[in-house]
Amino acid sequence: RPYRCPDCPKAFKNPSCLRRHRQLHTGERPHACPVCGKAFAQTSNLRQHQRVHTGERPYACPQCGKTFTHSSNLQLHRR
């Protein structure tokens, strides 16, 4: 892992992973929600957040049909 973080002991296999990690140290959040302005470091987190506004619940329990905005919530439900 040749790409070392200058702010902590972590190292990464490629520069893009290091860049994403460095956002933790800098607090950079370049992806803002156009509806409410809440900002995120990663595009994927913005996409998940936007479901709050759209009401989209793409993860459904195959046994009871209950739907969720995040796959992790479905996984917890199924336990």
Contact map, one row per residue, 1 for C-alpha under 8 A:
1111000000111100000000000000000000000000000000000000000000000000000000000000000
1111000000111100000000000000000000000000000000000000000000000000000000000000000
1111100000111110010000000000000000000000000000000000000000000000000000000000000
1111110011110000010000000000000000000000000000000000000000000000000000000000000
0011111111110000010001000000000000000000000000000000000000000000000000000000000
0001111110000000000000000000000000000000000000000000000000000000000000000000000
0000111110000000000000001000000000000000000000000000000000000000000000000000000
0000111111000000000000000000000000000000000000000000000000000000000000000000000
0001111111100000000000000000000000000000000000000000000000000000000000000000000
0001100111110000000000000000000000000000000000000000000000000000000000000000000
1111100011111000010000000000000000000000000000000000000000000000000000000000000
1111100001111110110000000000000000000000000000000000000000000000000000000000000
1110000000111110100000000000000000000000000000000000000000000000000000000000000
1110000000011111110000000000000000000000000000000000000000000000000000000000000
0010000000011111111000000000000000000000000000000000000000000000000000000000000
0000000000000111111100000000000000000000000000000000000000000000000000000000000
0000000000011111111110000000000000000000000000000000000000000000000000000000000
0011100000110111111111000000000000000000000000000000000000000000000000000000000
0000000000000011111111100000000000000000000000000000000000000000000000000000000
0000000000000001111111110000000000000000110000000000000000000000000000000000000
0000000000000000111111111000000000000000000000000000000000000000000000000000000
0000100000000000011111111100000000000000000000000000000000000000000000000000000
0000000000000000001111111111100000000000100000000000000000000000000000000000000
0000000000000000000111111111000000000000000000000000000000000000000000000000000
0000001000000000000011111110000000000000000000000000000000000000000000000000000
0000000000000000000001111111000000000000000000000000000000000000000000000000000
0000000000000000000000111111100000000000100000000000000000000000000000000000000
0000000000000000000000110111110000000000100000000000000000000000000000000000000
0000000000000000000000100011111100000011110000000000000000000000000000000000000
0000000000000000000000000001111100000011110000000000000000000000000000000000000
0000000000000000000000000000111110000011111001000000000000000000000000000000000
0000000000000000000000000000111111001111000001000000000000000000000000000000000
0000000000000000000000000000001111111110000001000100000000000000000000000000000
0000000000000000000000000000000111111000000000000000000000000000000000000000000
0000000000000000000000000000000011111000000000000000100000000000000000000000000
0000000000000000000000000000000011111100000000000000000000000000000000000000000
0000000000000000000000000000000111111110000000000000000000000000000000000000000
0000000000000000000000000000000110011111000000000000000000000000000000000000000
0000000000000000000000000000111110001111100001000000000000000000000000000000000
0000000000000000000000000000111100000111111011000000000000000000000000000000000
0000000000000000000100100011111000000011111010000000000000000000000000000000000
0000000000000000000100000000111000000001111111000000000000000000000000000000000
0000000000000000000000000000001000000001111111100000000000000000000000000000000
0000000000000000000000000000000000000000011111110000000000000000000000000000000
0000000000000000000000000000000000000001111111111000000000000000000000000000000
0000000000000000000000000000001110000011011111111100000000000000000000000000000
0000000000000000000000000000000000000000001111111110000000000000000000000000000
0000000000000000000000000000000000000000000111111111000000000000000011000000000
0000000000000000000000000000000000000000000011111111100000000000000000000000000
0000000000000000000000000000000010000000000001111111110000000000000000000000000
0000000000000000000000000000000000000000000000111111111110000000000010000000000
0000000000000000000000000000000000000000000000011111111100000000000000000000000
0000000000000000000000000000000000100000000000001111111000000000000000000000000
0000000000000000000000000000000000000000000000000111111100000000000000000000000
0000000000000000000000000000000000000000000000000011111110000000000000000000000
0000000000000000000000000000000000000000000000000011011111000000000010000000000
0000000000000000000000000000000000000000000000000010001111110000001111000000000
0000000000000000000000000000000000000000000000000000000111110000001111000000000
0000000000000000000000000000000000000000000000000000000011111000001111100100000
0000000000000000000000000000000000000000000000000000000011111100111100000100000
0000000000000000000000000000000000000000000000000000000000111111111000000100010
0000000000000000000000000000000000000000000000000000000000011111100000000000000
0000000000000000000000000000000000000000000000000000000000001111100000000000000
0000000000000000000000000000000000000000000000000000000000001111110000000000000
0000000000000000000000000000000000000000000000000000000000011111111000000000000
0000000000000000000000000000000000000000000000000000000000011001111100000000000
0000000000000000000000000000000000000000000000000000000011111000111110000100000
0000000000000000000000000000000000000000000000000000000011110000011111101100000
0000000000000000000000000000000000000000000000010010000111100000001111101000000
0000000000000000000000000000000000000000000000010000000011100000000111111100000
0000000000000000000000000000000000000000000000000000000000100000000111111110000
0000000000000000000000000000000000000000000000000000000000000000000001111111000
0000000000000000000000000000000000000000000000000000000000000000000111111111100
0000000000000000000000000000000000000000000000000000000000111000001101111111110
0000000000000000000000000000000000000000000000000000000000000000000000111111111
0000000000000000000000000000000000000000000000000000000000000000000000011111111
0000000000000000000000000000000000000000000000000000000000000000000000001111111
0000000000000000000000000000000000000000000000000000000000001000000000000111111
0000000000000000000000000000000000000000000000000000000000000000000000000011111
